[in-house]
Amino acid sequence: MLLYAFVVGVVICLYFDAFRIIRIAFRHPDFLVLIEDILFSIGALIITLSYFSNHTNGSVRAYLMSG
């Protein structure tokens, strides 16, 4: 399970790097940067929650949500 958690972390890092590359290559107004940050957060949340759901058989555990 630790290896899978590491892989999920790497995937989220690569996802973030893709946003950074787009942000550096094309200058945006601050409003669009805010939208990109929200989209990244939603995507990272979906990836993380799907990992939790798959490895805990769909049950929500307090220690996962606390940190």
C-alpha positions in Angstrom: 0.0 0.0 0.0 2.9 2.3 0.7 4.2 1.8 -2.9 0.8 2.7 -4.3 0.6 5.8 -2.2 4.1 6.8 -3.5 2.9 6.2 -7.1 -0.2 8.4 -6.5 2.1 11.1 -5.1 4.2 10.9 -8.2 1.2 11.2 -10.5 -0.1 14.3 -8.6 3.4 15.8 -8.9 3.4 15.2 -12.7 -0.1 16.6 -12.9 1.1 19.8 -11.1 4.2 20.1 -13.3 1.9 20.0 -16.4 0.1 23.0 -14.9 3.4 24.8 -14.2 4.7 24.2 -17.7 1.5 25.7 -19.2 1.7 28.6 -16.8 5.3 29.4 -17.7 4.8 28.9 -21.4 1.7 31.1 -21.7 1.4 34.1 -19.4 -2.1 34.4 -17.9 -4.1 37.0 -16.1 -4.4 36.4 -12.3 -8.1 35.3 -12.7 -7.1 32.4 -15.0 -4.3 31.3 -12.6 -7.0 31.1 -9.9 -9.1 28.9 -12.2 -6.1 26.7 -13.0 -5.4 26.3 -9.2 -9.0 25.3 -8.6 -8.9 22.8 -11.4 -5.7 21.3 -10.1 -7.1 21.0 -6.6 -10.2 19.3 -7.8 -8.2 16.9 -10.0 -5.8 16.1 -7.1 -8.8 15.5 -4.8 -10.3 13.1 -7.3 -7.1 11.2 -7.6 -6.6 11.0 -3.9 -10.1 10.0 -3.0 -10.2 7.3 -5.7 -7.0 5.9 -4.2 -8.5 5.9 -0.7 -11.7 4.4 -2.0 -9.9 1.6 -3.8 -7.6 0.7 -0.9 -10.0 0.9 2.0 -12.9 -0.9 0.2 -14.9 2.3 0.0 -15.0 3.0 3.8 -14.1 6.5 5.1 -11.5 6.3 7.9 -10.9 9.2 10.2 -7.1 8.9 10.2 -7.1 9.3 6.4 -9.1 12.4 6.5 -7.1 13.9 9.4 -3.9 13.9 7.7 
